Amino acid sequence: MKKFKSFKALALTSCAIAALVFVVSSSAQAQSIVVASTTSTEQSGLFAYLLPAFKQASGLDVKVVALGTGQALDMGRRGDADVLFVHDQVAEEKIVAEGFALKRFPVMVNDFVLIGPAADPAKTKGRDIVEALKKLSASNTAFISRGDKSGTHAAELRFWKMAALPDAKGAGYKECGCGMGPALNIASSSGAYVLADRGTWLNFKNRGDLAVLVEGDNRLFNQYGVMLVNPAKHPQVKVAEGQKFVDWVVSAPGQAVIAGYKIGGEQLFFPNAGK
């Protein structure tokens, strides 16, 4: 009888420990969120600068999955992320209209730049991205497209369409199906042109003889937005925690952190929440 009581007590203790482990594990899980974002926010170094400040303000950890914007939005459609932080406004508005994400909030802007060999064999240098693409097409000069349905790729395709050359990009046009960093590496090693976001370019170390050739065109404006994945579609979404992130990045403290991120004294992103 005494043995049975001891065994019963041991069993109860084991159950209690297991329950405690489950509670602690569940609590730890609740203290983190998944943000599906673009490669530009990660490869520019922004998240490494931004997330410690958010952790200090909220106590929450953030796991960033950095993909092309199209792939990041698909994560939201599948319910594999809590928050989306991307830069293709047309696609962002579409996912909200589909009901897979809640209200979209503008967060910040930077710009795209056309990068190419400093000698500029296609003579693209200037402020007009459309004229630059026409010259690249006419000269069949090497151009590396990300080709990955990212926000940068979507912008590039818009510019080709503006140039009336959506299907005549020249013999030098190649898609890498890769992120911004790898695309820049390919351009650097092959002496090709590439469209890049300024933030990733400023943080890019393997430049070779590449230089910024086209900048300042208003059409190169690059807007970022943030939104919570819709819990009505995916009940597993961490609504309270995800909303804390959304609220913080558009708040005055979050916007100040974004404005404070610089490389070599140059500001990479310009906060514009509420505009």
N, C-alpha and C positions, 0 to 999 in steps of 0.2 A: 504493500500500500504506500509506504514511504517512498519507494522507488518510483511509483506511478506519479505521486505528487511532484517529485523532483523533475521527472520527465515533462509533466504538464507545465511546471513553472519555466523550465528551459524552453519549451515550445512557445509559451506566451512571450518570454523575453525575446526570442528570435523573431517572432511576429512583430513585436514592438520595434525592434531594431530595423527590420525590413520596412516597416511603415515610416519610420523616421527618415531612413535613407530615401524613400520615395518622395516624402514631403520636401526634404532638402533639395533633391534632384529637380523636382517640379518647380520649386522656388527659384533655383538657379536658372532653369530654362526660361522662366517667366521674366527674368532680369536681363534678357537679351532679345534683340530683334534682328531680322534679316532685311537688309536694304539691297535691292537690285539696282545697280547704277551703271554708269558708262565707264569705259576704260579711261576716258579723259579726266574724270574726277579722281580716279585712283592714280593714274600714271603722272598726273601733274603734281602729285604730292598733297592735294587738298585734304583728302580724308585723313591722312596721317597727322595733319595739323588740326583738323576740325574735331575729330572724334574724341580725343582726350578732353577737350573743353565740354563736349556734350556729356561725356561720362561724369565729369565733375559736377555738372549742373543737374543731372538726372539720376545718376547711379546705374544707368543702363549700359550694357555692352552692345556693340553693333558689329554684326558680321556683314561685311560688304561682299557682294558677288558682282564683280566688274565684268560687264559684257558690252557688246554693242547695244544701243538703245532698243532696237527691235527685239533682240533676245531677252533683254531685261523686262520689256513689256510682256513678252510671252511668259516669263516667270510669274508675273502678276496674274495673267489669265489662268495659269495652272494652280495658283495659290501657293507657290513655292517661296514667296517673299511677303513681308509685312508692309514694306514701303517701297515706292519707286522714285528714283531721283535721276532724271534723264533729260535729254535735250533734243526733242523732235516734237514741236508743239502740235503739229497736225496729227501725228500718231498718238500723242498724249490725249488730245481732245477726243480722239476716236475711242480709246480704251475707256474713257469716262462715259461716253455715249453708249458703249456696249454694256456698261454696268459692272465692269470688272474692277474699276477703281472709283474712289470717291473724288471729291472736288480737287481740281488741280490748282496749285499755288505757284506763281512765279517766285524764283529764289534769287537768281543772279544771272549775269551775262558775262561773256567774254567774246572773242571773235575768232573767226577762221582766218588763216593766212595761207597763201600759196608759197610753198617752199620749193626751191630748186637749186641747181648748181649756181654758184656765185657768178660764173661767166655768163649765165643766162643765154644759152644758145638759141632758144626760141624767141628771145626778145620780148618777154612777158612783163618786165618790170613796170610797175605803176600802181594805179588804184582801181583798175577796172577788171574784175574777175572774169566777166563774160568775154571781153576782148582777149584776155590772156588764154582762155580755153580755146578760142577760135585759132589762135596762133599755134597752140600745141597740136591741135587737130591737123591744121594745114601742113605743119612741118613733120608730122608723124613722130614727134619727140616722145621719149619714154616718160610715161606717167603711171604712177602706182596708185590704184584705187583700193580702198579698204575692201570694198565688195562684200561687206558683212551685215548689211541692213542696219548699221549703226546710225546715230544722229549725224555724224560727219559724212557718212556715205549718202544719206538722204539729202543732205545739203549739197553735196557734190553733184548728185543727179539733177537737182533743181537748177544748178548753174549750167549744166550741159543743156538742159531743156531751154533755158533762157537764151543760150547761144544758138538755139535751133539745130543742135547737133546731138540729140539723144542717142542716135544710132550711128554716128559718124565721128567717133572720138579719136580716130587716127590709129595707125598701125602700132604705135608705141604704147597704147593703152593696155594695161595689165591689171587684173584684180588679184589681190593676195588672199582675200577672205580672212583677214587678220586684224588685230587691234592696232591702235595708233602707234604705239612704240615699235612693233615689228615693221609696220609700213614705213616708218621713218628710217629704220635700219636698212631696209631694202633700198630705199631711195638713196641713202648715204653711200651704200656699197656699189650701186649701179649708176650713179649720176643722174637719177631720174627726178621728176617733179612729183609733188604730192600735196594734197590739201590737208592741213592739220589744224587742230585747235591750238590757239596760242599758248594755253597753259601747259599742254604736254610738250610743245616745242621748247618752251623756256626751261623745262625740267629735263630735257633730252641732252644726253652727254655725248653721244656718238655722231656728231654733226658732220664730220669730214669737211667738205667744202660747200656744204649746203648753206643757204641764206634765205631770209624772208624776201620775196620778190614782189608779191602783191598784198597790200593791206590797205585799210582805210575805206574800202567800199562799204556803203551802208548795207548792202546785201549780204555781207559777211558777218553780220550781227548773229550771235549765238546765244539763245535764251535757254535757261535750265528751269525745269519745273519739278515739284515734289507732290506726291499724292499717296494716300493710304489705300491699300488693296481692300476691296469691298468685302466685309465679313458676311454680307448676305449671300455672296457667292461662295465664300470659303470661310466657314465658321472657325477654322483654326487660326485665323489671323489674330495677332496680338494687338487688339484695337487700342487699348489705353496706352500701351508702351509705344506702339507705332505713332499714335497721335502726338505723344510727347516729342518725338523726333521732328515730326512735321511742324508742330507749333514752335519748337525751339529754333529751327533753321530759318524761319521767317520772322522770328522775334528780333528785337533790337540787339540783345546780346549775341545771338547766333549770326546776325548780319554783320555785326562788328568783327567777329572772328573771321568770317569769310573775307571781309575787306582787309583784314590784317595779314593775310597770307601773301607773302612776296618772295620772289627769287631775285637775288642781285639788286634789291631795292625796287623791283618792278612788280606792281600789283597784278595778280593773275586773273582774279574774278571781281566783278563789281556788283554788290548786292542791290537788288531792285524789287524786293518783296512789296506787294501792295501797289505796284505801279502798273 
